[in-house]
Amino acid sequence: MRHLIDPMDLSVEEIDELLDLADDIIAAPDKYANACARKKLATLFFEPSTRTRLSFEAAMMELGGNVLGFSSADSSSAAKGESVADTVKVVSCYADIIAMRHPKEGAPCLAAMKSDAPIINAGDGGHNHPTQTLTDILTIRREKGRLTDLTIGCCGDLKFGRTVHSLIKAMSRYANIHFIMISPEELEIPDYLRQEVFEQGGLPYEQVRTLDEAIDRLDVLYMTRVQRERFFNEADYIRLKDTYILNMKKLKHAKKDLSILHPLPRVNEISVEVDDDPRACYFRQALNGKYIRMALILKMLEEAGKVTI
C-alpha cells in the first residue's frame, strides 16, 4: 500500500502529475465533483491545525466524499493512553484514507506500518510536511510558470520549520535552483540538511543574516514565523521572534515579479500592508493547498484501487 510520509517519497514525475491534476481540477472542478463519492477521509490531528485540517476536509467534500476524525489529542482515545498504532489500526477499519498530524517526528511512519488504509503525513513535529510542500510547489509553478532556474530565499525559522526543510529537499531535484538562507545564527538550517542536500547534493546556497542582503536577487521569498512551540526556552523565543519582518520598505528593492509565500499562520513577520501587493501569494497559496490535496487524495485512492480518475 502506498503512503506519503516524506516529500521525497514522490518522484519528480509523480509530483508533476499531481500538479497537472491540480491544475485540471482548478480549471474544471465539476468534472471531479463526485470522484470520491461514498469514500471517507479520516483526519487524525493529534496537534492543533486550522489550514491543513480544514483544507483536507474541504478537498474531500469537494470530491463528493465524507470526512470523520478529531482535531486534537484531547478529543481522542490518546487522552486515555491509547497508542498511535492502535488508534490508526482501528480508524483504518472505518476510513478509505487517513490524513494524520502528530507532534512527534516519525509518528506517521509508525502509523503507516499498522494502517489498513493509505496514510498521508499532515505534519510530524519539526520533520516533514509533504502536503504543504506540494502546495508550495504548485504555487511556485502557477506564479512563476516554471520550477527551474529560480533563486529562492527562505527567511526566519529555518531550524525548526518543517515546511522549509521539506521544500528544500523537494526543490533540490529541479534544475538550476539557488537557495539563499536568511536567518539568525540560532535558527540556521539543521546540519543534516546542510550536509545531505546542499553539500552532498551539490546544491548551491548562501547563508545571510538580513533580508536586505538578498531581497533584490530573489524570484521567490518563503517567509516563516518563529514558532513558540518549537522552543525550549521562552526567553530565546521572545528575543528572536521579531528579528525578520517583511514590509513595503524592504520590498522597494525586490523584483517586480517576486513571489512571496508563507505557509501560515502569520504572526507579524509579514506586515499587513504587504497583503495588497500583487507579489503577495500566501492567500492564493492557501487556496492551492485545497486543490493539491484533492489531487493527492484522488491519486492515492486510485493507486489503492478505490476510485477511477
C-alpha positions in Angstrom: 0.0 0.0 0.0 1.3 3.5 -0.9 1.7 6.1 1.9 3.0 9.7 1.8 5.3 10.3 4.7 8.1 12.4 3.2 8.0 14.6 0.1 10.9 12.5 -1.3 8.5 9.6 -1.4 7.3 11.1 -4.7 9.4 11.2 -7.8 9.7 14.4 -9.8 7.5 12.8 -12.4 4.8 11.9 -9.8 4.9 15.5 -8.4 4.5 16.9 -11.9 1.5 14.6 -12.5 -0.1 15.8 -9.2 0.5 19.4 -10.3 -1.1 18.8 -13.6 -4.1 17.1 -12.0 -4.5 20.0 -9.6 -4.4 22.5 -12.5 -7.1 20.5 -14.2 -9.2 20.4 -11.0 -8.9 24.2 -10.8 -9.9 24.6 -14.5 -12.8 22.1 -14.4 -13.9 21.4 -10.8 -17.3 19.9 -11.9 -15.5 17.0 -13.6 -14.3 15.8 -10.2 -17.4 16.7 -8.0 -18.3 13.0 -7.4 -14.9 11.4 -7.9 -14.8 10.2 -4.3 -18.5 9.5 -3.7 -19.1 7.1 -0.8 -15.4 7.3 0.2 -14.3 8.5 3.6 -11.3 10.6 4.7 -10.2 10.4 8.4 -8.4 13.4 9.8 -6.4 12.4 12.8 -4.9 15.6 14.2 -3.0 15.0 17.5 -1.8 18.6 17.2 -3.8 21.8 16.5 -4.2 22.9 12.9 -6.5 25.2 11.0 -5.5 25.4 7.3 -4.2 21.9 6.9 -7.1 20.1 8.6 -9.8 22.2 7.0 -8.2 22.1 3.6 -8.1 18.3 3.7 -11.7 18.2 4.8 -12.8 20.8 2.1 -10.8 18.8 -0.5 -12.6 15.5 0.3 -16.0 17.2 0.4 -15.5 18.9 -3.0 -14.6 15.4 -4.4 -18.0 14.2 -3.1 -16.6 12.2 -0.2 -17.2 12.3 3.5 -14.9 13.2 6.5 -14.6 11.9 10.0 -11.9 12.3 12.7 -10.7 14.6 15.5 -8.9 17.9 15.8 -6.8 17.4 19.0 -5.4 14.5 21.0 -7.6 15.6 23.9 -10.7 14.6 22.0 -9.4 11.2 21.1 -8.6 8.0 23.0 -5.0 9.2 23.1 -6.1 11.1 26.2 -6.9 7.7 27.8 -3.4 6.4 26.9 -4.2 4.6 23.6 -1.1 4.2 21.3 -0.9 5.8 17.9 -0.6 2.4 16.4 -3.9 1.2 17.9 -5.7 4.4 17.0 -4.7 4.2 13.4 -5.4 0.5 13.2 -8.9 1.0 14.4 -9.6 4.1 12.3 -8.4 2.4 9.1 -11.3 0.0 9.6 -13.7 2.9 9.1 -11.9 5.1 6.5 -10.6 4.7 3.0 -7.7 7.2 3.5 -6.1 8.9 6.6 -4.5 12.3 7.0 -2.5 12.4 10.2 -0.7 15.2 12.1 1.4 14.4 15.2 3.8 16.5 17.3 6.4 13.6 17.4 8.7 13.0 14.5 8.2 9.6 12.9 4.7 9.0 14.2 3.1 8.9 10.8 5.7 6.4 9.7 4.8 4.1 12.6 1.1 4.6 11.7 1.8 3.5 8.1 3.2 0.2 9.4 -0.1 -0.5 11.1 -2.7 1.1 8.9 -5.0 -0.8 6.5 -5.6 2.5 4.7 -3.2 4.9 2.9 -1.6 7.4 5.3 -0.8 11.0 4.4 1.6 12.8 6.8 0.0 16.1 7.6 3.0 17.2 9.6 5.1 15.4 12.2 6.9 17.7 14.7 9.8 19.5 13.1 10.4 16.8 10.5 8.2 16.7 7.4 5.0 18.3 6.0 4.7 16.9 2.4 1.3 18.3 1.5 2.5 21.8 2.4 5.5 21.2 0.2 3.2 20.2 -2.7 1.1 23.3 -2.0 4.3 25.4 -2.2 5.5 23.8 -5.4 2.1 24.2 -7.0 2.0 27.9 -6.0 5.5 28.5 -7.3 4.7 26.8 -10.7 1.4 28.7 -11.0 3.0 32.1 -10.1 6.4 31.7 -11.9 5.3 29.4 -14.7 8.3 27.0 -14.0 10.1 25.1 -11.3 13.6 25.6 -12.7 16.1 28.5 -12.9 14.9 30.1 -9.6 16.6 31.9 -6.7 14.6 31.1 -3.6 15.1 32.9 -0.3 13.9 31.1 2.9 13.6 33.6 5.8 13.0 33.2 9.5 12.9 30.0 11.5 15.0 27.6 9.3 16.0 25.3 12.2 12.6 24.1 13.4 10.5 25.0 10.3 9.4 21.6 8.8 7.9 23.4 5.8 11.3 24.9 4.8 13.0 21.5 5.3 10.5 19.8 3.0 10.6 22.5 0.4 14.4 22.5 0.2 14.5 18.7 -0.3 11.8 18.7 -2.9 13.1 21.7 -4.9 16.7 20.3 -4.9 15.7 17.9 -7.6 14.8 20.7 -10.1 17.4 22.3 -12.4 19.3 25.4 -11.6 17.8 26.2 -8.1 19.8 28.5 -5.9 18.8 28.9 -2.2 19.6 31.9 0.0 19.0 31.1 3.7 18.1 34.2 5.7 18.2 33.6 9.5 19.9 34.4 12.8 22.6 32.0 13.8 20.4 30.4 16.3 17.8 29.4 13.7 20.0 28.2 10.8 19.1 25.1 8.8 19.9 21.8 10.6 23.3 20.2 9.9 21.7 17.2 8.2 20.1 19.4 5.6 23.3 21.3 5.0 25.3 18.0 4.6 22.8 15.8 2.8 21.1 18.2 0.5 23.5 21.2 -0.1 26.9 19.7 0.3 26.5 16.1 -0.9 23.8 17.0 -3.4 25.9 19.9 -4.8 23.0 22.4 -4.5 24.3 26.0 -4.3 23.2 28.1 -1.3 24.2 31.1 0.7 23.6 31.9 4.4 22.9 35.6 5.2 21.7 37.4 8.3 19.3 40.0 6.9 16.6 40.4 4.2 18.3 43.4 2.8 21.3 41.3 1.8 19.3 39.1 -0.5 15.9 40.7 -1.4 16.9 42.2 -4.7 18.1 38.8 -6.1 15.1 36.7 -5.2 12.5 35.1 -7.5 10.7 33.6 -4.6 10.7 34.6 -0.9 9.5 32.0 1.5 8.7 33.6 4.9 8.2 31.6 8.1 7.2 32.5 11.6 9.4 31.9 14.7 7.4 29.1 16.3 6.9 29.4 20.1 6.0 25.7 20.3 9.4 24.6 18.9 11.4 26.5 21.6 12.5 25.0 24.9 13.5 28.5 26.3 10.8 31.2 26.4 13.5 33.9 26.6 15.1 32.8 23.3 11.7 32.9 21.6 10.9 36.4 22.8 14.4 37.6 21.8 14.2 36.2 18.2 10.5 36.4 17.2 10.6 39.9 15.7 14.0 39.5 14.0 12.7 39.5 10.5 9.6 41.4 9.5 8.8 42.0 5.8 7.2 45.4 5.0 6.8 47.6 2.0 10.1 49.5 2.8 12.0 46.2 2.4 10.1 45.4 -0.8 11.3 48.6 -2.5 14.4 46.7 -3.6 12.7 43.5 -4.6 12.0 42.3 -8.2 8.6 43.4 -9.6 7.7 39.8 -10.2 8.8 38.4 -6.8 6.5 35.8 -5.4 6.1 36.0 -1.6 5.0 32.7 0.1 4.2 31.8 3.7 2.8 28.5 5.0 0.7 30.5 7.6 -0.3 31.2 10.3 1.3 34.6 10.2 2.1 36.4 13.4 3.8 39.7 12.5 6.7 38.5 10.2 4.8 40.0 7.2 3.2 43.4 7.7 -0.5 43.5 6.7 0.4 46.4 4.3 2.1 43.8 2.1 -1.2 41.9 1.6 -2.5 44.2 -1.1 0.8 44.0 -3.1 0.4 41.7 -6.2 3.6 39.9 -5.2 1.9 38.6 -2.0 0.9 35.0 -2.9 0.2 33.5 0.6 -3.6 33.6 0.4 -3.6 32.1 -3.1 -1.1 29.6 -1.7 -3.6 28.6 1.0 -6.3 28.0 -1.7 -3.9 26.0 -3.8 -3.5 23.7 -0.7 -7.1 22.5 -1.2 -6.6 21.8 -4.8 -3.3 19.8 -4.4 -4.8 17.8 -1.6 -7.8 17.0 -3.9 -5.3 15.7 -6.5 -3.3 13.7 -3.9 -6.4 12.1 -2.4 -7.5 11.1 -5.9 -4.2 9.7 -6.9 -3.7 7.7 -3.7 -7.2 6.3 -3.8 -6.7 5.4 -7.4 -3.5 3.6 -6.6 -5.3 1.7 -3.8 -7.9 0.6 -6.4 -10.8 2.6 -4.7 -11.5 5.2 -7.3 -11.1 5.8 -11.0 -9.9 9.1 -12.3 
